[in-house]
Amino acid sequence: MNSNIPSEADDLVSCDVCFTEIPVSEAKSEEATEYVIHFCGLDCYEKWKNQSKNEEDH
């Protein structure tokens, strides 16, 4: 049995960068005052963070 497959009881969310579905229990979150965004890992978080910096620079 593959333990990486989420059980039916797990709620899934999509990574805000690559849209991969991941269990809520495994999601990395960046909280703001009005919303929560989820990342499947540090690579996607870094990509999102760099996009935010580039938008602020322009």
N, C-alpha and C positions, 0 to 999 in steps of 0.2 A: 504494500500500500504506500502510495506517495504522500508524505506528510506535507508537501508544499502546496497541495490542493486545498483551498479553503473549504471548510464544512459548509453545509447549507445554512447553518445557523449564523455564520459570519456575514456581516454587512459589508458590501463592497463599495469602494469609492474609486473614482478615476484620478490618476495622476494629472495635475494641471498642466504638465509640459508634454508628456508623451501619450497621455490618455489610457495607459495600461490600467486595467482594473486590479485593485489590490485590497486585501482585507483592511478594515478600519484599524484593527489592532496592530497592523504592520506599517501603517502610513505615518510618514513624518509630516508634522503639521507646522505651518507658519501662521500664527494667529494675529489678526488685526482687530480693530475695534468693532467692525461690522460683519466680518466674514472669516472663514477658515479655508485655507487652501492646502491640498495634500500633495506630497511628492513620494514617488516610489523608492527614491534613494538619493544619495548625495549628489550624483551626477545631474539629475534633473533639477535638484534644488539650485545647484551652482549655475546651470543654464538659465533658470528663471531669474536668479539674482543678477546675472550679467545682463540679461535683457532689460531688467528694471533700471540698471545703471545707465545703459545706452540710451534709453528713453529720456532719462533725466538730463543727460548731456546735450540733447538736441533741442 
